[in-house]
Amino acid sequence: MEAHGDQRWLVDCLTATLDTARDVRAFAEESLRQASLLPGYGAALTKVTINKEISFGLRQLAAVLLKQFIKQHWQEDEENFVPPVVSASEKVVIRQLLLTSLDDSNGKIRTAISMAVAAIGQQDWPEDWPELLPVLLKLIGDQSNGNEVRGALRCLALLSDDLDDMCVPKLVPELFPSLYRIISSPHLYENSLRAKAFAIVHSCISMLGSMSGVYKRDTASLMTSVLDPLIEQFSIVLNYPVQSQNPDDWSMQMEVLKCLLQLVQNFPRLPEAKISAILPALWQTFVSSFKTYHLSYIQGAETLDSISYDSDGSEKSLESFEIQLFELWTTIVGNSRLAKVIGGNIKELAYYTIALQQITEEQVQNWSRDANQYVADEDDLTYSCRVSGSLLLEELVTAYEDYGIDSIVEASQMRFHESRELKEAGSADWWRLHEASLFALGSLSEQLCEAQDSGLTKYNVRDLLEQMLIDIMGTGVHQYPFLHARAFSSVAKFSSLISKGVSEQYLCNAAHAIASDVPPPVKVGACRALAQLLPESNQNLIQPNIMGILSSLVDLLRQVVIGINITYLNSSDSK
């Protein structure tokens, strides 16, 4: 590298790669390629990256090239290796420069430096870089320098995501005390740093879980040593009410939920007392987050923030938070030992689950614009609170059998009665609870029909369904299209259970709907009802109307084909 001049040459060359003239850019890029084969190039890139007097754009470009350089030239046995390999002396220089620059005030540069440190650490630690962990632990222990703590935590997070079973037993005993100091000290560390510390705990628990089969005794010993203080901190964090849709306000709770999920999944023999200890706090999170979700998403009373993503590319939204909660509850219920712990609360669990399955205001807008999206979401192609809530209800039935069915039916009945009260009070949103109650029952149609036929449930599911369906007949199809669509779908699912009179009334309504100017979701539901009811119907009732139904279906099919052609032509014109 010395043959091409000092750092000034590298800065000029990086600048030239951004030139508007193609030949200038090409010459600069080729010069950098040739320089990358010379000793000292990696160190020079590192010096540009950490130099605060150089413009942000050039520092960021140098960081990108440094990451590429590490990937290609650091280890000869790596898949992407390109000769020559970096010399041992240059590696020492690069590692030292990067470690001392983790406190950069620019967040993007600090992240880039952290990623470079982690990339090297994944190859060199612990054998060739034994001082890495002690230095990082020292940095996160210095609360006087927030940037330093952020940079070191970022490194540890990246390293913990790529640990093997040889490293974890060495890492956890050294790392955990430092992480615990952060997560248990809200007066010293801001929430974003504590959330990052919880994320590292999550990675360690995940790795310990994957090791548990082979290294069962060692893993059990490691988990026992950290479990009690962790559970205590989990409870403290989950007791914070979720009062905002802003991810910054509940990022810690999200990480705690992920940690708990890993504990339950990977350590099924987890003492029941541990889950019992954390249940009140977990319930507090469930209830408080529902209230915020209901206001922001279901009622649409607050403007939703643009969706953000975490470092893993996962969506950060209150809906993703609720889905994480559902996944945790489902996993707890699916564990026969832990299911006993919450057995007395499953009616309340079903009660809140049904409320969380209400159609959101955003779904109303999207489905009203795009019937195809409605069909896709109805077919469970899109993961949502509705789908994950249904999975929890199914698990409740599997785990608790007739008691689970009774609890869900009772919860549905309660929500249905609440929707009636809301309607009488003049609420415009009353229909959402009514629809969600039907949706919840519909997701368990096979189990409910079987339970009703065998007498396993103490509730009359038929009477409840017919009350719900008859109430809907008296409402406007244009005013409540999704409620009517749900009614048709429910009739199709429960055709063997509901009375002949209600079935025939809905058969006539479905035939009328496909021939009328009604919203597309209603026609989708009507088609589903016809597909199920026509083969079972009284021929004397349907015979006089069969040609009209067939004609309406042909017209509907023609409209769909025309719509597809228009969409295709528009997409072709835009290319």
N, C-alpha and C positions, 0 to 999 in steps of 0.2 A: 504494500500500500504506500510505503514511503516513496516509491519510485514515481508515484503520481501526485506527489505534493502532500500538503497537510490537510487538515479538516476543511480549510477554505475551498479546496478543490472539490471535496465531496459535497459541500453545500451548493457550490455553483452547478455541479452536475445534477443534483437533485432538483434545483431550480429549473434547469434546462429541460428536464423531463416533463415539465408543466407548460413548456413553450407552445404557442399556437402553431408554429411552423413544424410540419411533419418531419422534415429532414433533421432539424435541431433535436427534436424529441428522440428520433431513432438513433442519432449519434450518441446522445446522452445515455440512453438505455443500454446500448452496446458497451459503452465505456464502463457503466456500472457492472455489467455482466462480467467483463474482463477483470475488473477490480475485485470482484467477489472471489476470484481464484487466487488472489495474492494474500500473503500474511498481513494481518493488521486490519483487514477490511471490517470484520465483525466488531472489533474494538472501536474503529472509527464511526461506524453506524451507531454504536451505543453512546458515544460521546455526543453525537448530534442529537440523538433522542433525548438525552438528559440535560442538554444545554438550554437553560431558560432564556438566554439572550437571542436565540434563533426563533423565527416565526413558528407559530403553532402548526401550520400546514406542513412545513418542511420536517418538523419534529415527528409529526404523525406519519409522514411518508417514510422517514427513516425507521420508525418503529415497525411499520409493515414489512419493510425489507429485512429488518433484523429478525423478525419472527420467521420469515422465509429462510433466512440464512441459517438460523438454528435448526430448523427442520431438515435442511439439506446437507449441512456440513458438520453437525455436532458429533454424531456417532456413525461409525462405519457400518455397523450391523443393522441400521435402521432401513426400513423399506424405501424411503424417499432419499436416501443418501446420494449425494453428488460429490465426487472428489474435488478438491482435497479436504481432508479432515482438519478441523481447527486444532492448532497446537495446544498443548497443555498450558503453556505460559499465557497464551491469549485467552484461554478459557478462564483462567484465574482473574485476569484483568476485567473481562466482561462481567463475570459474576459479582465481583466487588463493586464495580460501577453501578450495576443495576440495584444491588441490595441497598446501597447508600442513597438511592434516589427514589425509594418507594414513597417518600412523603411529598412528591411533586404536587403543587397546588392545583394543577390542571387535572380535572377528573379523568378525562379521556387519555391523557398521557400517563397518568398514574395507573390506569387500568392496563394500558399497553405494556408498561414496565412490569406490572404484576404478572401479566400473561407470559412475558419473556422469562421472568424468574421461574414461574411454574413449569414452563416448557423445559427449561434446563433442569429444574429439580426432579422432574419425572424421569430424567435419564441419569442424573448424577447423584441424587440423594438416595441413601445415606452414605454409600461407600466413598464417592469422589467429592462429596460436598457435605461433610458431617456438620459443619457449622450452620447450615441453612436453618434447621429447625430452632436451635437456640437463639439465633438472631431474630427470627420471626416472632418467637414467643416473647422476646425482650421488647420488640417493637409494639406488640399489641398490649403489653403491660404498661406502656407509657401513655397514660391518658392525657398528658399535657400536649401531645401532638396528634390531633385528630386525623390529619392526612396520613400520617405514618401508620396509625392503627388501621385506617381504611385500606391502605396499600398492602399491609401485611395480612389482613384478614382475607383480602381478595386472593392473595397467593395461596393461603391455607385452604380456601374454598376450592380453588382449582386443583390443588394437590390432593385434597381429600376425595375428589371425584374420581381420581385415577390411581387409587391405592390398591396394592395386592395383599394377599393374606400373610405375606412376610413382613410387610411394613406396619400394618394396623396394630398388632400387639405391642410394637415399640412406640408407635405414635400416640395412641390413646392415653396411656398413663402420663405422658409428658404434656400432651395438648389439653386434656380435659380441665385441669386446674385453671389454666389461663382462660379458656372459654367460659368456664363457670364464673370466674371473676367478672367477666363482661356481662353475661346474661343476668347475673344477680345484682348488678350495680347500676340501676337506672339513674342514680344521682351523679354517676361519673361518665356514663356512656349513653349517647343518643340512641333512639329506638332503631334506626337503620343499621347501626353497628351491632346492636344486640340481635337483630334479625339475621344478620350475616353470620354471627356466631352460632345461632340456632341452626342455620343452614349447614354449617360444618358438622355440628352434632348429628344432624340428619344423615349426612354422608357417612359418618363413622358408624352409626347404628346400622345403616344399610349394609355396609361392608361386614360388620360383625355378624349380621344376620346371614349373609351368604357364606360365612365361615362356620356357622354353628354346627353344621353336620359333621365336618371333618375335624374341627377343633372344639368340640362341644364343651369340654371342661374349661379350656382357656377362655372361651367366649363367655361362658356362664360366670366365671370369676371376674372378668372385665366388666360385664354388665352389672353384676351385683355391687361392685364398688362405686358405680356412678348412678345407679337407678334411683335411690332415695332422694338425693339432692336434685336430680333432674325432675322427678315427679313433682317435687315441691315448687320448682320454678315454673313448670308447665301449668300448674294450678294457678299460680300468681298471675301469669300472663293471660290465661283464658278467663280469668275473672274480670279483665278489662272489658267493658261493654263495647260492642262494635256499633259505633254511632255514625259512621260516615262511609260512603262508597269509595272514598279515596284509599287506594292500596297502602299509602304511607301510614295510615292509621291502624291497619290490621295486619301488616306484613309479619309481625312477630307471631300473632296468633296462627297465621297460615303456616309458618315454619314449624310451630309446635304441633299443629294437626298432622303435618307430614311425619314428624318424629314419632308421634303416637301411632300412626298407621304402620310405620316400619316396625315398631315394637310389637304390635299385635300380630302383624303378618309373620314376622320372622322369629318371634319368641312366643309361640302359642301356649307355653306353660307359664307365662307371666302370672305372678301371684294375683289372685282375684282382688286381694286387698288393695293392690296398687291402682287398679281400675276403679274400684269403689272410692278411693281417696280423691280421684280426679273427676269423677262424674258430676258433682255439683258445678264445678267450674266449666266443664264441657257443656253442660246444659245451659249455663248462663250465656256462653258464646252462641249456642244454637238459637236461643230465644231472642237475644239482643240483635243478632245478625238478621234474623227473620224480619224484625220490625223495620230495620234499615232497608233490607231488600224489598219489602212490601211497599215502602214509601217511594224508593228510587226506581225500582224496576216494574213492579206490578201496577202501581198507580201512575207511575211516570211523573210524580210530583216534582222531581229534581232532574235537572239536565244531566244526562250521563256524560261522564268524562270520556275522552277518547281512550281506546283500549291500549294498555301498555303491556310490556312483556318483561319477564325476568331474564336473568343471564342464560337460562337453559332454553329460552324461546317459548316458555309456557305463558299463557295469557294471565294477566293480573287484573281480575275483575271480581266484583262481589259475587257474580254468578259462579265463577270458578272456585271462589271460597266456599259457597254453599255446596257445590259438587264435591269438594274435598271433605266437607263435613259428612255428607251422605255416604261417601266411600268409607270413612272411618266408622260410622254407625253400622254400616252393612257388614264390615269386617268383624266388628265386635259381636254383632248378632250371630254371625256365622261361626263363631268360636263357641262350642257347646259349653265350655266352662265359664266363659265371660258372659254368655247370654243369660245365665242365671242371675248375674249381678244386676241387670237392667230389666229383669222380667216384670217387675212391678210398675214399670214406666212405659210399657210399649203402647198403651192407648194414647198417652200424651205424645209419644214419638210419632205415631201415625197421624195424630191430630195436626201437628205442625208440618209434617211431611206433605199432607194434602194441601195445606195453605200455600206451601212453597211451590206446589205444582200448578198454581194459577197461571193463566196466560198473561205474559207481561205486555206492557204497552208497546214495546218494540216489536214483539211478535205479532201483535194486532196490525201494526203498520206494515211490517214485512209481508205477512200472509195476505193482507188485503191487496197489496201490489202484485204479488207473485204467487199464484195458486200452485205452481210447481214446487216452490219452497215449502208450502203448507203440506203437500203430499209427502215430500221427502222427510220433513220433520215428523209427520204422523207415522211414517214407516220406521222411525227410530234410527234414521241415518245421521241425525245430528245430536250429539251428546248435549244434554241440557239438564236443568233442575228437574224437569218433568220426567225425563228418562231415568236419571240417577235416583230420583225419588221412587219411581216404580220398582227399580231393582231392590231398594230397601224394603218396600212393602212385600215383594216376593220373598225376600229372605226372612221377614217376620213370619210369614205363613209357613215356610219351610222349618224354621226353628221352633215355633210355638204351636203349630198345627191349628186345632180348632180354637184355641185361646187367641192365637194370632189373628185368625179370621174374624172372630167376634170383636176384637179390639179395633180392627180396621173398619168393619161395618159400622160399629158404634161411632167411631171418629167421623166417618163419612156422613152419617146421619146428623151428627152435631153440626158439621159444616154446612150441610144442606139447610138445616133449620136456621142457621145464622144467615144464610143467603136470603131466605124468606124474610127475616127480620130487617135485613138491609134494604130489601126491595120495598117493604112497607114503610121504611123510614125515608124513602126517596133517593137512596144512593144509586148513582149511575153505574157503579161497579159490582152490584149484587150478583150479576150473572157469572162473574169469574169463579166465585166459590162454588156455585152450583155446577158449573162445567168441570171444575177440578175434582169435585166429589164423584161425578160420573166417570171422569178420566181414571181416577184411582181405582174405582170398582172394575172398570173395563179392563185394566191391566191385569186383573186377577179373575177374569171371567170364568176360565176353566175350573179354577179351584172353588170359586163361589157356587157355580152350578152344581159341582160335585157335592159340596158341603150341604147345599139346600136339599138335594135329592136324597142324601143319606141321613139327613137330620142331625148333622154334626154341629151346626150353628144354632145358637139360641135365638137369633134374630131372623125375622122373615125378610130375606133379601128381595123376594119378589115384590112384596108390598112397598118396600123402600124404593126400588127401581121404578115401579109404576107411578108412585107419587111424583118422583123426579120427572119422569117422562110426560105425565099428564100436565104438570105445571108448565112445561115448556110449550105445549100446544097453544096455550093462551097468550104467548108472547109474539112480537113481531119478528119475522124472519130477517128483514132488512136491518132492523135495529140490533138484533143479537144473532148474527150469522154463525158465529163459532159455537154458540150454545146449541143451535139447531143442528149444526154439523155433528156435534158430539152426541146429540140425542139419536140421530140416525145411526151413527157408528155403534152406539150402545145397544140399540135394538138388534142390530146385526149380531153382536157378540152374545147377547142374552136371549136370542130367539127361542131357545128351548126352555127358558125359565119364565118369561113373562106371559101373561094371559093372551088368549086368541084375540080378544077384542082390541087390546092395545096394539098387538102386532098388525092386525088388519088396518087399524086407523093409521099407523105409521107407514104401512105399505101404500095406502092411498095418498098419504102426504108426500111420500117419496116420488110416486108417479107424477104427482102434480108439480113437485119441485123441479124435476128435470125438464119439464115442459114450460117452466116459467122463467121470468127474468129475476133470478135470485143470485146472490153472490156465489162465486165459484166454490168456496169451501162447503157450502150447503149442498151443491150438486155432487161434490165428491162424496159427502156422507150419504146422500140419497142413493147414489150408485152402489155403495157398499150395502146399504139396507136392502135394495132390490136384489142384489146378487145372492143374499142370504135368504130373503123372505120369499121370493118368487117360487123356488122349487117346493117350498113347504106350504104355500098358500092354498086357500080354497079355490078350486078351479072355477066354480060358479061365480065367485067374486071377481076373479081376475080376467076371465075369458072376454067379457065385453070391452075391456080396456087394454087388451094385450097389444093390439095394433097401434093404439095411441102411444103406449110405452115404447114400443119398438121404433116408431117414427121419431119420438123425442130422443131416443138414444142415438139414432142415426144422425139427427141434426146436431146433437152434442158432439159426436165423433167428428162431424164435418167441421165444426167450429174449432176443435182441438187441432185438426190437421191444418186448417188455415192459419191458426196461431203459430204452429211449428214452422210452416213455410215462411211466414212473415219474419219470424225470429232468425231463420236461416239466411233469408235475403238481406236482412239488416246487418247480420254479422259478416256476410260476404262483401257488402258495400263498404264496410269499415276497414277491410283489409287492404 
